[in-house]
Each structure stands twice: as structure tokens, then as C-alpha cells.
């Protein structure tokens, strides 16, 4: 059984890599049922000018082609937005572990209602890291979540 | 007012570009309210080994950073899957025009229920192009829609 808090540390490392490159500090990672790391990534809106790369979609992309996501866990520093929640639903990624849902509340309740296993770790480090960044960068943040 | 069938031709061109490169023939394009093309793209699972690039997400990526998607139309040769429907919801892309929903039925009813404008053109060319491809490539197709 994978350790959710240990997996979250990988997502947090990714968020900090993004932050160091001037990006939005959100990271994610995809783990197999046995705890093997399959892919990891972070938001790259600012660095690459690519709005399609949220933490979750970057981790998914880095994982490459997979025949099945059964038993896998997507761990992310932040509640997955609708785009990333849709990714989880379409590809049947069994579990979602989120660092926090204070700074943003996406589609994780929807996923839980559909039968996906969802764990919110309410991690203070995740809350503080992104919260501080949003306070300093409200316009880029709104762009990333589609708020005009 | 943009012409939905003319916009669909751009998505179809993209699907054919993908097909010619050995890929899954699904294309999409993003248009501004005045009919200006903002981005166009196609599924690139096979060509780039990138499962994150569906037609819609590739068009979205190619459009680069945008402050708002208000009034924009995402035209796609196929009903958007949950991943791509989530993209439309999160970024408030006002309209979705789909070529067909016979070969696959994704989240477009969900989007319509949420107030997005959805038009299904039930285009025979789109149905035949993808239908023939799926019949010849069922395993890659299932991988692309997350069916184990």
C-alpha cells in the first residue's frame, strides 16, 4: 500500500521545481498500485507558455502511454480542477490524493461521488506554498483557473 | 457569427493530418467569437507517444495563453471525452461544436446541462473517418479512451 504522505512529497518537490523556474507552484505525480513512480510533473503555464500543462496533466504526459491506470494513484498538491478531474475520470485513475482544497476546490467531490477513492490530506505546507504565491500573483492565478 | 460547418472542416483537416502521420484521426480547433482561428491540433498519442494530447487539448495548447475563452468555440471531429469536456468547463469555452457522437459519446450532454452551447453536426464524413479507423485499430482506440 503506498504511503500517501510520502507520495505527496514527490508532488511537493515538483511544485517547488516549478516555483524555482518562475512558475505556478503546483505539482503532481502518478504512482502504480505497488508504489512505483510512473510519472511526475508540474504546472508549466508560465515557463513554457503552455496552458495545457497543469501538474496532473504534466505527470500524466510524462508517464507516457499506459494500457491501464487501474490501481494507480494521482497525487497532487492541490484539488484537481475540472480539466484534471475529467482526466482522472476518462482514464479511470483509481485514486486521487490531494494536498489541499483550501486555495482551490475543483472536481474531487464529483470524482468521489463517481466511486473514485479521494483523500484530502489538508497539508499545511501545500496550503501555505500556493496561498502565498496566489496572493502575490492573482492575475496569473486567475488565468490558470479560467477566471476572466 | 462563425459558420459551424466551415469550422468543422478545419478540425477535419487536422484529423487527416494525424491520420497521414499514423495517428488517431481526431482533430479540433479553437475559434474566437468573430471567427478568427486561435489554435488547431490533433490527437498525438501514437506519433508523439503523448497520451495528454487529444485533439481538443492540442488545439488549446497551440492557442497559447489566453486571458479569457468567452465567446470562443471549440470545434472537434468527435464528442469530447471527459478529459476534454473538463477542459471546456474549467476554462469556460462558451461553445462546443462536434462533428459526431456516434463512435464515442463523451461529456457533451454534461456541458449542455451546465449551460454551455453544444451543437452536434452528425457529420457523415467524421463518422466514417473515425469509424473505419477504430474497426482497424481497436486496441489503440481503447487505450485512448481509457478502456482496459
Interface residues (C-beta under 8 A of the other chain):
Chain A: X45 X49 X50 X51 X52 X53 X57 X58 X60 X61 X63 X64 X65 X66 X67 X68 X69 X70 X81 X82 X83 X84 X85 X86 X87 X89 X90 X91 X92 X106 X107 X143 X145 X146 X148
Chain B: X45 X49 X50 X51 X52 X53 X57 X58 X60 X61 X63 X64 X65 X66 X67 X68 X69 X70 X81 X82 X83 X84 X85 X86 X87 X89 X90 X91 X92 X106 X107 X143 X145 X146 X148
